[in-house]
Amino acid sequence: MATTKWVIDPTHSEIGFKVKHLMFTNVSGTFGKYEAIVESNNDDFTEAKIELKIDVASISTKDASRDSHLTSADFFNVEQFQNIIFKSASMKKTGENLFELHGDLTMRDITKRVKLDVEYSGLMKDPWGNIKTAFVVSGKIHRKDWGLNWNATLETGGVLLSDEVKIHCEVQLTKKVEEPAMA
């Protein structure tokens, strides 16, 4: 069976996260620069190989001061670790258009296995003849597992930031058209 290659469509995708702030509200953020290659042998993506590379300096929480702090050595340390990398290990069907995706997530040169929930939206041809597919990816990680330890104690008790980070991604892929070989 032939392998199909897919590339992420950054104009129709979003790589995002939420972190509990002040113990009672969430702060959301996104990454503006990323690239992904997905290779699949079938239309349901159960055998897919996925590699996602995120440029950490492209983080946006809609607050320049907070973004600067997040890229500092207190958090992502962009000067030393420019990218977050995800490489899939397996994708198992758990229901109608639902999957459990396992893979290795690397931040700050620390790699940990994670589990993500995936909702598959199917295949579609856009008005320009491109074959598209879409996924919603969600999950939870604990930031301290990757050395993202900075926090502040609140005077009322508790801490400024939760350890848990909620991941939410809307991903649209475009089937890569292979150029015919020259004779």
C-alpha positions as CSV (number, residue, x, y, z in Angstrom):
1,M,0.0,0.0,0.0
2,A,1.4,3.5,-0.9
3,T,2.2,6.0,1.8
4,T,0.4,9.3,1.7
5,K,2.1,12.4,3.0
6,W,0.2,15.2,4.6
7,V,1.3,18.7,5.7
8,I,-0.3,20.9,8.2
9,D,-2.2,23.9,6.9
10,P,-1.1,26.7,9.4
11,T,-3.8,29.1,8.2
12,H,-6.5,26.7,9.2
13,S,-4.9,25.1,12.3
14,E,-4.2,26.2,15.9
15,I,-1.8,24.7,18.4
16,G,-3.1,25.9,21.8
17,F,-3.0,25.3,25.6
18,K,-4.6,26.5,28.8
19,V,-3.1,26.8,32.3
20,K,-5.0,27.6,35.5
21,H,-4.0,31.0,36.8
22,L,-4.6,32.4,40.3
23,M,-6.3,29.0,41.1
24,F,-9.6,30.0,39.5
25,T,-9.3,31.1,35.9
26,N,-7.5,29.9,32.8
27,V,-4.9,31.7,30.7
28,S,-4.8,30.5,27.1
29,G,-1.9,30.6,24.6
30,T,-1.1,29.5,21.1
31,F,2.0,28.9,19.1
32,G,2.1,30.8,15.8
33,K,4.9,28.9,14.0
34,Y,5.0,25.2,13.6
35,E,5.3,22.5,11.0
36,A,4.1,18.9,10.8
37,I,4.4,16.0,8.5
38,V,2.0,13.1,8.7
39,E,2.4,9.9,6.7
40,S,-0.4,7.4,6.5
41,N,-1.1,4.1,4.8
42,N,-4.9,4.3,5.1
43,D,-7.7,6.8,5.3
44,D,-8.4,6.4,8.9
45,F,-4.9,7.2,10.0
46,T,-4.5,4.3,12.5
47,E,-1.0,3.6,11.1
48,A,-0.1,7.3,10.8
49,K,3.4,8.6,11.6
50,I,3.3,12.1,12.9
51,E,6.0,14.6,13.6
52,L,5.2,18.1,14.8
53,K,7.8,20.8,15.4
54,I,6.8,24.0,17.2
55,D,8.9,27.2,17.3
56,V,8.6,28.1,21.0
57,A,9.5,31.8,20.4
58,S,6.2,32.1,18.5
59,I,4.2,31.7,21.8
60,S,1.3,34.2,22.3
61,T,-0.8,34.6,25.3
62,K,-1.9,38.1,24.2
63,D,0.4,39.7,26.8
64,A,3.9,40.6,25.6
65,S,5.3,40.7,29.1
66,R,4.0,37.2,29.9
67,D,5.2,35.9,26.6
68,S,8.7,37.2,27.3
69,H,8.6,35.5,30.7
70,L,7.5,32.2,29.1
71,T,10.4,32.3,26.6
72,S,12.9,33.0,29.4
73,A,15.0,30.5,31.4
74,D,12.1,30.3,34.0
75,F,10.0,28.4,31.5
76,F,10.9,27.3,28.0
77,N,14.4,28.9,27.8
78,V,14.2,29.7,24.1
79,E,17.8,30.7,23.9
80,Q,18.8,27.1,24.6
81,F,15.7,25.1,23.5
82,Q,14.1,26.6,20.5
83,N,11.6,23.9,19.6
84,I,9.0,21.6,21.1
85,I,8.9,18.3,19.2
86,F,6.1,15.6,19.1
87,K,6.7,12.2,17.4
88,S,3.9,9.7,17.4
89,A,4.4,6.1,18.6
90,S,0.9,4.7,18.0
91,M,-2.7,5.7,17.2
92,K,-5.4,3.4,18.4
93,K,-9.1,3.6,17.4
94,T,-11.3,3.9,20.5
95,G,-14.7,4.7,18.9
96,E,-16.4,6.1,15.8
97,N,-13.8,8.7,14.6
98,L,-12.1,8.7,18.0
99,F,-8.5,7.8,18.6
100,E,-5.9,7.6,21.4
101,L,-2.6,8.9,20.2
102,H,0.6,8.0,22.1
103,G,3.9,9.7,21.3
104,D,7.0,11.3,22.6
105,L,6.9,15.0,23.6
106,T,10.2,16.8,23.9
107,M,10.6,20.2,25.7
108,R,13.8,21.6,27.1
109,D,15.6,18.4,26.0
110,I,13.4,16.2,28.2
111,T,11.3,13.6,26.4
112,K,8.2,12.0,27.9
113,R,5.6,9.7,26.5
114,V,2.1,11.4,26.4
115,K,-1.4,10.3,25.6
116,L,-3.7,12.5,23.5
117,D,-7.3,12.2,22.5
118,V,-8.0,12.7,18.8
119,E,-11.3,13.3,17.0
120,Y,-11.1,12.6,13.3
121,S,-13.3,14.8,11.0
122,G,-12.9,12.8,7.8
123,L,-11.7,13.7,4.3
124,M,-12.9,16.6,2.1
125,K,-11.9,18.1,-1.2
126,D,-11.7,21.9,-1.1
127,P,-12.8,24.2,-4.0
128,W,-9.3,24.2,-5.4
129,G,-9.1,20.5,-5.7
130,N,-6.9,19.9,-2.6
131,I,-7.7,16.9,-0.4
132,K,-8.0,18.0,3.3
133,T,-8.5,16.2,6.5
134,A,-9.0,17.6,10.0
135,F,-8.5,16.6,13.6
136,V,-9.2,17.9,17.1
137,V,-6.4,16.9,19.5
138,S,-6.7,17.3,23.3
139,G,-5.0,16.1,26.4
140,K,-3.3,17.1,29.7
141,I,0.3,17.2,30.7
142,H,2.1,18.2,33.8
143,R,4.6,21.0,33.0
144,K,7.0,20.2,35.8
145,D,7.7,16.8,34.1
146,W,9.6,18.9,31.5
147,G,11.4,21.2,34.0
148,L,8.9,24.1,33.7
149,N,8.9,24.6,37.4
150,W,8.6,28.4,38.0
151,N,5.7,29.4,40.2
152,A,4.8,32.0,42.8
153,T,3.0,31.4,46.1
154,L,-0.1,33.5,46.6
155,E,-0.6,35.5,49.8
156,T,-4.0,33.9,50.2
157,G,-2.6,30.4,49.8
158,G,-2.1,28.3,46.7
159,V,0.1,29.1,43.8
160,L,-0.1,31.4,40.7
161,L,0.0,28.6,38.1
162,S,-1.3,25.0,38.1
163,D,1.0,22.2,37.2
164,E,-1.5,20.8,34.8
165,V,-1.6,22.2,31.2
166,K,-4.5,21.4,28.9
167,I,-3.6,21.0,25.3
168,H,-6.1,21.8,22.6
169,C,-5.3,21.7,18.9
170,E,-7.4,22.2,15.8
171,V,-5.4,20.6,12.9
172,Q,-6.1,20.7,9.2
173,L,-3.9,18.7,6.9
174,T,-3.5,19.0,3.1
175,K,-2.6,15.9,1.1
176,K,0.8,16.5,-0.4
177,V,0.8,16.0,-4.2
178,E,3.8,14.1,-5.4
179,E,5.5,15.5,-8.4
180,P,5.8,12.9,-11.2
181,A,9.3,11.7,-11.8
182,M,11.1,13.0,-14.9
183,A,11.7,10.3,-17.6
